[in-house]
């Protein structure tokens, strides 16, 4: 946000109601931390990859990138245009939620006018303005703001605070406390009754904005809105301001008109080419037609190369479009792929699809996994130790919400960051594994990197702590380390309300002992991948179980108890 750039945010567990938990695919009562950086974006190439992923899964949707108005935003906007975004937002420092810290609102970001002027000039000079829409926001309140924004180069305008006030917001700045007295920013049913806003009020407000913009356009002699965009020669500074501080200000750079040929467009006239026609998924969709149309089982083998990015996303989009999040029955479409997959293999994979990769993957395997099954296994001729062999790259299972992943080797850094419901078995991870995780089950059959479980507020991880050093590598600020007890001992000593449910925990899923969950997943990992590591652990299970450590977030332990109590009350009521 323009009001608090690079600071992230946090939704406390108390505000994560059943409804919000459902919308966010996370566990009610478990806090949700939005980290300052996007952990799947560390370069302009990463943004390009994310845009490509989103466009694959939903080709009809426009992809928008929001940038903070500050010095140098034009260069970043040019990169975003080259990364094939359809739309870019320049966010000014004046806007932002009522939960933004006052220090950020006062001292971070800059005015949208400055960022917008720089963005427009940079895009026009580099011949990129024709293929991307530009939006400005940050305390837009009048038709005059709209016209000035258009003259500086914006096609579109974002309004937030003004329509909120129209709906009844009185700017109490308590959005984060769940105590909004007019019922705008609260989940409290009693306070929500006080909400007096009506859609007609907002519609009326925008009619007046449009009317004022038309009046100013008439004064300027402009008939069409497109003719306004980028015409900075129609802007001027107020002559009547006599204050001595104003005399040293130079607005020439803001009002500068790019020196380009007259035919170079000043606003969007083209659409981006995302190269979707050459995607491997077009072949998959054609071969999977019996499954998509009639729900018949389909299975086939195909080669894959590292130039094939985002494999499985377009197919998943087709499944989602026809069957929604429920998807198809398990393993309806089974595709075995041989080779090295490109970035974002199995991104957003839908329920009912299994992708079985014999080879290895790059970064972002299973990103946003949505119910499908991902298997990555070493080829039969591989003779090394899979627990020391990197088989997938960084940021695997980023933001996964459901589904399974069985990885016959070691994953890179930031494994299962922001996982909120997927189940996975891996044979080792890099640094920052399970960071900001809010749900799901992770089994690591080998060594983890440092800072494991940082910011982990939900879900459970079972780590095979062979060298006994997990306590040194694990960030225990929000999680505790416990032994994995034998089932009989857990039944005798631990109340069932503290047991984990690997499937549908928030909807009353079956609670199982840690040993049942762990052994079952290791067995399935062996069945799907033929892992020698899993085979050795199962052969010596009684000793191996004692080396496993359960990483249990403190907040999740409380949430499990509350969910159990709620389920029991429902049963009694029924």
N, C-alpha and C positions, 0 to 999 in steps of 0.2 A: 504494500500500500504506500501511496505517496506520503501519508502522514506518519508512518513508522517503518521506513524502508529497512529491510534486512534484520528485523527484530523477531520475527516469528510470532507465535501466540500460544495460548493455552486455554483449553476449555476444562474447567475443574470437573472432577468426577461427579460432584453433586448436581451439575447441570446436564449431565448426560442421561437423559430420561430414556424410557423404552423407545419412544418415537425417534429421538435423536440417534440412539444406538442403532436403530433399524436403518435410518437414512445414511449413517456413516459406516454401516457394516462393522460395528464394534460392540463391545459388551457394555450394557448399561451400568453406570456407577464407576466406570474406569475412565480416568482423565485422558484427554486427547491433547498431545503436545504437537504443535506445528513448528518444526525447527526453523531457525533463521534461514539456512540455505535449503534449496531443493537438492536432496542428496542424489538425484539422478541427473543434475545439471551442473557441470563444472567447466563447461566451455560452450562456445557458440555451436560447435559440432553436436554437442549433447542436446541442445535445444532443437537443432535440425532433426535429430533422431526422434525426439519426443513428438515433434510436429508430424513426422512421417508415420509414427506409430498411431497417433490419433486419427490421422487421415485414412489410414488403412482400415481401422476398425469401423469408422463411420465416414465414408467418402462424401456424404452429403453435408456434413457439418463443416462450418468455418472454424479455423483454429486461430485463437487470439492470444497475443502475448502482451502482458502488462508491464510497462517499464516506469521507473520513478523519474520524474522530471529533475534532472541534475546535470551538471557540466559533463559533456561527453555522451549524453543520451542519443545524440544523432548517429554516432558511430555504431552504438549497440543496435539502434533501430535499423540501420543499413544491414547489419549482420542478420537480424531477424527477418528482414525482407528476403535476403539471399537464402536464408534457411527455409523459405517458402511458407511463412505464416501468411494467412489471408488478411490479418487484421492486427494492428498494434495500438495499444492504449498508452497515452502519456498521462501519468497520474501526478497531479499537483500536490503540494504540501499542505494545502488548506483543508482537504477533505479528511476522510478516515472515520473509523468507528468511534463511538463514545468510549470504547475501552482502550483507545490509544493513550500511552503515557503522555502527560502534558509536556514533559521535557522533549519528547520526540516531535510532537505537534509544533512546538515553538522553534526547534533548532535543527530538524532534519528535512531533507528534500528542498525543493525550490518551487516557485510559482509555475503553473502549467504553461503560462504564456512563453516563458524562457525556454522550457524544454520543447514545446511545440514548434517554436520558430526554428530552433536548431535542427529538429527532426525533419521538418519540411525542406529546409535548405539542403541538408545532407542528402536526403532521398532524391530530390530533383536533380542536384548536381551529379549524382551517380546513376541517373537514369532508372531509378528503382521505384519512383513514386507511382508510376502507372499501374503497378501490380499489387499494391497493398492499400487497404483502407486505414486511415488514421483517425483515432478517437482521442478526445481530450476530456479529462475530468478533474475535479477538485474544487468544490464550492461553486459550481455553475448554478446561477440562480435566476438569471433574467434573459430575455431575448437579446439584449445588448451583448451579454457574455457569449451567446451562440454566434452572433455575427462577427465579433472580434476573433473568436476561435476559428471560424471559417476563413477569415481574411489571413490569419496566420498559418492556415494550411490543414485544418481538421475537416474530415468528411462527416464525422459523427460526434456526439456529445453525451457524456455520462452524468446523470443527475442522481444524487443519493440523499444528502442531508435535507435539501429543500422539499422533496416529496415526502420524506419522513415527517417533517414539521407539518406539512399539509395533512398527513394522516393523524396528527395529534401529538407527535414527539415534543417534549418541552425541554430537551437538552439538559437533563439532570446529570448526565455523564455517569450513570450507574449501570451501563449495559452489561458489565461483567459480574454484577452482584446478584442478578436474578430478582431485583427488587424495583424494577421500573414502575413508577406509580401510575402511568397511563397505559400499561399493558402492551407496549410496543416490543420491548426486548426482554421478555421473561417467559419462563415455562410454567409459572405459578398460575393455576386455573383461576384462583380468586382475583388476582391482579389482571389477568387477561380479559376478564369480564368488563374491565374499565376501558377497554380499547374502543374508541368511537370513530375510527377512520372508515371511510367508504371509498370504493374504487372511483366513484363519480367525482370525488374531491380531487383525486390525482389527475383524472382525465381533464377536468376543468382547468387545473393549474397549467397543464401542457398546452391546452388550447390558447391560453393567455400568452405563454412563452412564444408559441408559433405566431400569434397575432403581432406581438411586439417585433419579432424578427422580420415579418413582412413589411411593417411600417418603416423600419430602418432601411430595408432593401429598396423600398419605393423611393425614399429620400436619396439613396445613392444611385438610383436609376438602374438597378439590377433586377432583371426579370426572373432568372432561374438561379436556384441555390448553387448549382455547380459553377456558375460564373463568378461567385464570390470567392471560391476556394483559392487561396494562395495569392490573392490580389492585395499585397501589402501596401501598394501605392495608395490605396484608399484609407489607410490608417494615418493618423497624425496625433501628435501630443497636444495636450491642452495648452493654449496660449496664456490663459488667465492665471496660472500658478506663479506667484511672485517670490515664493520662499527661496532664500539664498541657497538652501541645500540642493535644490533642483538644478541650479545652473551648471553643476559639474557633471550631470548625467548625460551619457551619450547613447541614444537609442538606435544609432545607425545599423548596428549589427543585428538587432532584432527585426528592423524593418528592411533589411537587405533583401534585394530580389536576386535570385540566382541568375547568373549570366549564361543562359543557355538559349538554344534556337527556339523560336516561337512555337514550333510543332511539338516540343518536348512536353508531355502531359504534366499538369500541376495537381491532378487528382486521379483516382483509380479508374482505369478504362479496360484493364486486362484482368484475367484470373491466373493464378499460379498453376504451373504444371507440376503435379506431384509424382508423375511417373508410375501411376498405379496400374497401367495397362500391361507393364512388363513383370508384375508381381507373380511369384510362384503360386500364390493362393488362387489365382484365376484357374489354374489347372486343378487344384484341390477342389474348388467349388464345383467344377464341371464333373469330376469323378464322384463327388459326394452327393450329387443330385438325388439319387434314390433315398438317401438318409434325410436330406433336407425336405423333400417333397412328401415322402411316405413313411419316414421313420425306420426304414430298413437298415440293417447293419451293413457297413461298408468297411473294407480293409484293403490297403494297397501299400506298396513300397515305392519310394522315390529317392533320387539323389538330391543332395543339397550342397551348396557352396557358400563361402562367406560373403558373396555379393548378394545372396538372398536374405534381405533384411525383413524383420517383422513377420516371419513365417507363422501362419496360423491366425493372425489377427483379422484378416479380411474374411476368412472362413467363419471365425467366431462372430463377427459382425452380422453375417448372414443368419447364423443360428439365433442370435439375440433378436434380430429383426422379426423372425418368424415365431420364435418360442419364448422370447423374453429371458429374464435371468434364470428361470427354471431350466431352460435348455432342453437337451435330449436325454434319454436314459443313458446310464453309464456305458462308456465304450461303444457307442453307436458308430462313431467314426474313429477308426484306428489306423494311424498312418505311421509306418516305419520309415525313417529318413537315415540315409547313410552319408557321412561326410562331416564337414565343419559348417555349422550354421552361422549366419551373420548376426548382427546386433538384434536384440529384442526378440529372440526366438520364443515362440509360444506366448507372446504378450497378449493379455486380456483373454486368454484361452477359455472358451465357454464350456459349460457342463455338457458332457456327452462326447467330447473330443479327447482322444489320447494321442499325444505326439511322442513317439519312441525314437529318440535320436541315438544312433550308434556312431559315436565319434566324439565331438566336443562342441561347446557353445561359446559365444562371446559374452559381452556385457548384457545385462538386463534380461536374462532368461526368466521367463515366467512373470515379467513385470505386470502388475495388475491382474494376476491370475484370478479368473472368475468362475471357477468350478471344474475346469478341465484337469487332465492328468498329464504331467510332464515327466518323461523318463529320459535321462541322459546317461548312457553307459559306454564303457570302454569297449572297443572291438575285441573279438575273441582272440585275435593274435597279440593283443597287448600283454606284455610280460612284466611290467613294472608293478610297484606297490601303489594301488589306487589311493591309499590314504596319504600319499606324498605327491600325487599327480593332480595338477590343476585341470579340472575338466570343464568348468564354466567360469566366466569372468566376474566383474564387479557388479554390485547393485542387483543381485539376483533376487527374484520374488519381491521386488520393491512394491509396496502398496497392495500386496495380494489380499483378496477378500474371501476366497473359497477355493477348494480344489486341493490337489496333491502334487508333490514333486519328489522324485527319487533320483538322487544324483550320485553316481558311482565314482566319486572322486572329491577333490577339494574345491570349494568355491572361493572367490576373491573377497575383496573388502565389501563392507556394508551389506552383508547377507541378511535377507528377510527384514530389512528396515521397513517399518510401518506396516508389517504384516498384521492383518486384523482377523484372519480366519483360516488361512491355508495350513495344511499339514505337510511337513517335509522331513526327509532324511538325507543327510549329507555327511561326507566322511572327513570334513575339516573345513574351517572357515578362516578368512583373513580378519583384519581389524574391524571393530565396530559392528560385529554381528548382532542381530536382533535389536538394533537401536530403535527406540520409539515404537516398539511392537505393542499392539493393544489386544491381540487375540491370536488363537491358533496354537499349533503344537510343532515344535522344532526339535529334532533329534540330531545331535552331532556325534558321529562315531570316531572322532579324532580331536586334534588340537584346535583350539580357537585362537584368534588373534587377541590383541589387547582391547580394552574398553568394551568387552562383551556386555550386552544387556543395558547399555546406558540409556536412560529415559524410558526403559521398558515398563509399561504400566499394566499390561495384560497378557494373557496366554502363558504357556509354560515351555521351557526349554530343558531337555535332558542331554547332558554332555558327558561323554566317555572321558573321564579325567585320568588318563593313563599315567601322566607324570605327577599328578597331585598338585598342580600349580594353578588350577582354575581360579582359586580365590585371589591370586595375584593378577590374573588377566581380566577378571570380571569386575564391572562397575556395580558395586552393591549399594549405591545411594538410593535406589528404588526397589531393589530386589534382594531376597535372601537365598542362601545356598543350603539345601537340605539333602539328606540321604534318600535314595530310592529304597523304600522298605519292601520286604517280601509281602505278597498280597495278604497272607494270614495275619501278619503283624500290623499292617495298615488297617485291616478290618477291626482288629482288636483295640488299636490305640487311637485311630484318627476318626473323628466324626465325619459322616458321609457328606455333610454340608461343605467340607473343605476339599473334597475330591474333585478332580478335573473331569470335564466331559469333552472328549476330543471333537465331537460333532454337535452342532446346535446347542451350545452351552446356554445361550440366552433364551432359547425356546424350550427349555426343560429336557435337553438331551441326556442320554444315559450317563450316569456318573460311574467311572471305572477306577480301579486301583492303578497306581503308577506303573506297577509291574505289568499289568494287563495291557495298558496302553503302549508301553515301551517295547515289550517283547513282541506284541502284535505288529508294531511298525517295523521293527528290525526284520521280522520274518517276511513281511511284505516287500521290504527293500531287497532282500535276498531273492525273493521270487521274481521281482521285476527286473533286477539288474544282474543277478548272479554274483553279487559282491563277495569277494573272498573275506573281506573284513567282517561283514555281517555273519558269514558262515562260521568264522573262528569264534566270534562272540557268542553265537547260539550254541556252539559245541561245548563251551565252558560257561554256561549261563549263570550258574550259582555264584561263581567267582566274579564274572564280568559285571553282573548286576551291582555288586558292591562297589565297583569303580565309577558307576554312573552318579552324577550329581544333578539334582533337580534345581533349576533356577526359577524361583517363584516370586513374582512381583507382589509387594505388600498390598497394594491397592486391589489387585486381582483376588487376593485371598479374601478380603472383605466383601468384594462383589460376588464371589462364589457363594458366600454365606447368605447374602441378601437374595440372590436368585433362587437358592434352595428354599428359603423361607417363603418366597412368593409362590413357588411351584407347589409347596405343601398346602398353602392357604387356598390355592385354586382347586386342588384335589379335594380338600375338605368341603369347599363351597359346592363343588359338583356333586 
